[in-house]
Amino acid sequence: MKRVLAVLAAVAVLATAATAFMVWQLSRDHEPMLPEISAYSRGELTRVGPYQYCNVVDLNDCAPAGSQGELQVDERDPVQLSVPSAIAEAPWRLLQVYEDPANTTESLFRPDTRLAVTIPTVDPQRGRLTGIAVQLMTLVQDETGEVFEVPHAEWSIRTVWP
């Protein structure tokens, strides 16, 4: 009986050590996960990491460029856009790009006010929606002292029509 208990104790210690080692291996030397946005339409969901993600203080310190997401759309079903709290906790901008890029619309959301937006895929004046971008803005000052906004992070989704 003592021998069986000793073997079980040894197995438990080895299993605990192996689990601890695996957790340590999986969590070390990994970049922090960057926020993702999600968009849903026509029963399809797409999640997208940032296309551009730079340090707020040093806009030259950027993560490698990401990719643009794609979402199948039609004229009947709107796009349901969701942003995580990591984005919504800051002021964020939504760009809706239509067939004529001159018809791009811009919406600004104050911190902690919006986690989701419904976007029609067709606008009577602007035409079809061709893309969506979510941006986090930073104020910068140029050599002349002029202050303006530039995005330090951007997530981008291109719409695909049938």
N, C-alpha and C positions, 0 to 999 in steps of 0.2 A: 504494500500500500504506500509506504514511504517512497519507494522507487517510482511509482506511477505519479505521485504528487511532484516529485523532483523533476521528472520529465515534462509534465504539464507546465510547471513553473519556468523551466528552461525554454520551452516553446513559446510561452507568453512573452518572456523577456526578448527573445529573438524577433518575434513578430512586432513588438513595440519598437524595437530598434530599427527594423527594416522599414516600418511605416514612417518613423521620424526621419530616416535618411531620405526616403522618397519625397516627402514633403519638402525637405530642405533642398534637394536637387531641383525640384520643379519650381521652387519659388526664388532661387538665387539668380542673380545676373539677368533678370528680366526687366525690360522697359516697363514703365507703368502703362496700363491700358488707357488709350485715348478714348474720349467719349464718341459714341455713335449716334446718328439720328436714324429714324426709321420712317418709311413711307408705305402706305397701304392703299391699294386700289384694285378693283376687279378681283378680289380674293387673293391677291398676291402681295406679299410683304418683302420689302428690301431693307437691309440694314447697311449703313455706310459709315465708314470711318472718315476722318478728315482728309480732304484733298490737300489742304495746307494747314500746318499747325506749327506756329512759331512761339518762341519765348516772348512774353508780353514786354519785358524790359529790353531785350535784344532781338530785334526783328530779323537779324541775320542768323540767329540760332534757331534753325527749323528742323523738324523731323523730315525724313525723306518724303518726297511728294507721294500722296496716295492716289487712289483712282476714283473716277466719277462713277456713281451708281447708276443703275438703269431701272426704270419701272414701266411696265406695260400699262397704258391708259386707253380710255375711250371717251366719247363725248357724254356718256350717261353717268359714269361713276366719278365722283370727286376723289381727290387725293387727300388722305388723312396723314398729316405730317406730325411726328412726335419727336420732341427733343428731351434728353435726360436733364435731370436737375443740375448736373454739372454745367450745362449750357444755360439753362433757364435762370440760374442764380445770378447771372450777369445780364447787362443789357445785350440783346441780340437782335440781329437784322435778318429779315426774310426777303429774299429777292425772288420774284416770279417772272420768268423770262417767257415771252410770247414769240410767235412767228416773226414779227418785226421787232428786233432787239431794242428799237427806240421806244417800244411800248412796255419795257420792263417796269414792274411795280415794286415798290419798296415799303415794307412795314417794319416799324421799330417796336420792340417789346421791352418794357421795363423789367428789372430784376424781379423774379418770383411772381410773375403775373400770368405766364402762359407756358404750358407744357405741350399743347397740341393746337394745330390749326387745320381747318378744312379748306381746301383749295379747289375751286372749280377748274375743270380741265379745258373748258372753252369759255371765253369772255366775249360778249357780243361786239365790243369795240376793238379788242386786242387780238382776237383769233385764238388759235390753239396754244395751249401751254407747252413749251418745249423744254423747260428745265426749272429747277428749284435750287436755290443756294441759301444756306444758313451761315451767317458770319458773326464772329465776335470781333468787336472793334477796339482799336487802341488809338489814343491821341498822340500825334507826333508833331514835332516842330521842325520846320526847315531852316535853312541858313538865314533867311530873311526874317525869321521870327513868326511866320505864319503857322498857326496850329490847325491841323485837319485830321480827319479820321482815316485810318487804313485798317483793313482786316488783318488780324494776327492768326485767325483760324477760320477755315471755311470748309463746309461740307456741301457736296454738289450731287444732284440727281438729275439725270437726263430722262425725259419722258419718251417712250417709244409708242408710236401710233400704229394700229393695224393697217 
